[in-house]
């Protein structure tokens, strides 16, 4: 797809998300959730964007739409640090559930079973810092998934 077509598609997709939020009585964000970019990866729950990569680290911006959640999952080769920058996060870590607000964070060591959920009315944005010897997207063991990927 050409760059202009991708940009038009991203705008239409954003408008559709904003309309869907409005129908549910949820305020759309004041600014677009993300620019169309090759670093952005759409998922059923929202999207993530890779911000920085190094030999043993990766930094992502993750946006979870209201009422959506990621898989219950674990990783063998990486640990994750999550910092909430907008919204409210419901986090499950090794069977313990907790809520995180803006400017709060959590550490998820390699091997722990975890999930991120947005129980709020606005998009949840977190910054995720991954560290470890291997950071590939195939280091995800999905234990439960609302979207049929487990």
Buried (B, 14 or more C-beta within 10 A) or exposed (E): EEEEEEEEEBEEEBEEBBEEBEEEEBEBBEEEBBEBEEBBEEBBBBBBBBEEEEEEEBBBBBBBBBEBBBBBBBBEBBBBBBBBBBBBBBBBBEEEEEEBEEEBEBEBEBEBBBBBBBBBBBBBBBBBBBBBEEBEEEBBBEEEBBEEEE
